């Protein structure tokens, strides 16, 4: 094994040496006691430049190590900084002995430490014993984190060895072995060489810039550009401008430059016309006096038509399960962290409270009552809550979160025609005239896509992996015009048939429904080559993690303008950012999707119950849009569903944009 590792290092070294000649680098043989810092000074480069070319150096360097160093002419040096070398005075040390140790003169020591040495040299003092000039372009930060990497290696099939045995030996799924070695599907042959890939976890040190004009952020596991822009409250354009390397894809452990926080004095004036294309809702942290504005687009500004004289009542049923928490006297912060339902409730509640405060600032006479739902998957205290509290004058109820509990609530309140809004569940069940499903179902999101295809007279081709048989059946049963290319004997997509299905006189929407990295990569590479000949747009039915794997370049998705349905929009306006910053000021973090939905659902419900025509009629007549969500309720065969779905696509400038319908 050791010999094998040495051979690998040898080949890596040879490759690096060849690259050094080609790319105008120099080789440095590390001397005894030499540090990366000293080498950087010697060659007038930064430690980052050395680490970038010699990743293993982050773990330390030894005498005789060969490092690749970029020539100073290839590294922009913008300034030099002087660094003091500090020495702690030990017992019986003199200025003379210290000067000899650091090869400086006694007068130099006296000059650098004039104030400290007024009373003589003392044990424990920290004095300056030298000055170093450091050539820098920026200051750099090393961030240690755990990184998942993909290791590629070979395995020679032994006598009587099976796929199951190899899978267990290397902890690699059988499906992944076959994906890398299609011939293995028909059985293993003794002596054949298999290419295997597996994920490994290791701690690495990432180096990034900390210059005065930017902050740093280390990319976490499973983060996507979509979630990153939301968490950081930054546009894709800003991220790519500061981090051009993102064009090759977002990778876990990357250290990204971020713009420094800047304040804005943008003021949006209130609009008074219900037909205005830009609507404004003042949003404040009641009862303080500082006010920000929140833009609501496009159809109706329910603020200007709200009745501010008639008192309204709203109830929120949130699953805090407080009795269980109170029973656990030893509850810790870790317990809270590991309670997903409680965390979801608290996030939703934080957004809802901002909506309630905003309504008060607007002068809307809404009385809000929050009741704790004690629930599990199969039971709840809904019946008791409704019997113990007076719901006779309630104008709307938001919650509970679980669809079955929301249905039970709607059934209890049906006799009084009280609207019940199911705020978070995608499930659609009982057909109740007072139950409003605020989250568009996945079925409705797919419908939105196919309506768009139809309007644009598109030709639809679907590449569906063999593991997604139920998806193929679903599409076949509802959309008969879809064409499905088959698979070759080796298990790969039949690209010849895929090309035959494309049409030159139409827009070709190619749906890719696969979680196999190799398959997505092969199909997108193939489609990119056909772009000059055909009008092609890649489509996914929803965003999934495989699309963010390092093996799939971001350019494959942007050049094919990947289209997908979403229940949330990107942050698009200054008012969106102002709301996000407002939330962060109050809660110490940017709003999660649950917090944003808490605000949007609650604010929309308050505005609708304050309309003269009431909640139900308002939903029939008006569509609304807030921070992340849009609400466009329709009666779909007895189910009242929000069809507020956005169609989004990846643009070539690496931004996500909304389709103009």
Buried (B, 14 or more C-beta within 10 A) or exposed (E): EEEEEEEEEEEEEEEBBEEBEEEEBEEBEBEEEBEBBEBBBEBBBBBBBBBBBBEEBBEEBEEEBBBBBBEBEEBEEEEEEEEEEEBEBEEEBEBEEBBEEBEBEEEBBEEBBEEBBEEEBEEEBEBBBBEEEBBBBBEBBEBEBEBEBEEEEEBEBEEEBEBEEBBEEBEBEBBBBBBBBBBBBEEBEEEEEBEBBBEEEEEBBBBBBEBEEBBBBBBEEEBBBBBBBBBBBBBBEBBBBBBEEBEEBBBBBBBBBBBEEEEEEEEBEEBEEBEBEBBBBBBBBBEEEEEBBBBBBEBBBBBBBBBEEEEBBBBBBBBBBEEEBEEEEEEEEEEEEEBEBBBBBBBBBBBBBBBBBBBBBBEBBBEBBBBBBBBEEEEBBBEEBBEEEEBEEBBBBBBBBBBBBBBBBBBBBBEEEBBBBBBBBBBBBBEBBBBBBBBBBBBBBBBBBBBBBEEEEBBBBBBBBEEBEEBBEBBEEEBEEBBBBEBEEEBBBBBEBBBEBBBEEBBBBBBBBBBBBBBBBBBBEBBBEBEEEBBBBBBBBEBBEBBBBBEBBBBBBBBBBBBBBBBBBBBEBBBBBBBBBBBEEBBEEBBBBBBBBBBBBBBBBBBBBBBEBBBBEBBEEBBBBBBBBBBBBEEBEEBBBBBBBBBBBBBEEBBBBEEEE
